[in-house]
């Protein structure tokens, strides 16, 4: 009875949050009748790029897994699993010489109930030549472009099984002499069933108002996610996590992600193998990854993670991350 009541609250809460923004399409019959996805009609698309290696190595099926500092991006309700402090630095080599850098730190103040995190990410590229109709090879001048966010996250347990969290981001995006600034929010909830590590997670990413690019308004690429994860195998120091996830972006068709992580523990640390697959994406499909953990003390460790994602015609995307727990 308690489980059914909690699940009802989770779903109802997600729909109530989605409704006022009118973007998720879950309660909007007009949007449900649309035939074509609204690709290219929303701004700040970099907000949809997963910045961390562990999660993307699992096919981005991470909303319900969320149990470390990476949760700051994927589901802020998951940072409550961090008992001490964790710091993550991650780098993504995107296509067309585009880079995505990500930083996050989770900490637990003794005087305040709950878990906090700060984060920052930047989409950047090298300076480009200014080209005109009369000087297609460049006029000798350079311009810069990129986007950045800085965020503050708060999460806490409301029961021994249910946690919720939210992140408020300040977003800045620029192209040469043009720039825009706005605020964006992420909301997440996580319910731990208590059987074989089963968890249900939900998140709404990139809630925000419209921004205006060169007198043209653009809405934020809000995305609703719901996921499920469990320990498919747990024998001794070996563990196999299986996860699945459903996504509903406002500017594209529904998607599904599937992933798994194998963990072999040792006295000195652990070894990880990951794999996943994404359905209904324009390019993203197969993904894989690996990681190592080295215990540096009774409550401290260093993790090095890597992921590889097949983007079809766009080539392969590589991510590497370094996480320190203390």
Secondary structure by P-SEA (a helix, b strand, c coil): caaaaaaaaaaaaaaaaaaaacccccccccccccccccccccccccccccccccccccccccccccccccccccccccccccccbbbbbbbbbccccbbbbbbbbbbbbcccccccccccccccccccccccccccccccbbbbbbccccbbbbbbbccccbbbbbbbbbbbbbcccccccbbbbbbbbbbbccccbbbbbbbccccccccccccbbbbcbbbbbbbccccccccccbbbbbbcbbbbbcccccbbbbbbbbbbbccccbbbbbccccccccccccccccbbbbbcccccbbbbbbbbbbcccccbbbbbbbbbcc
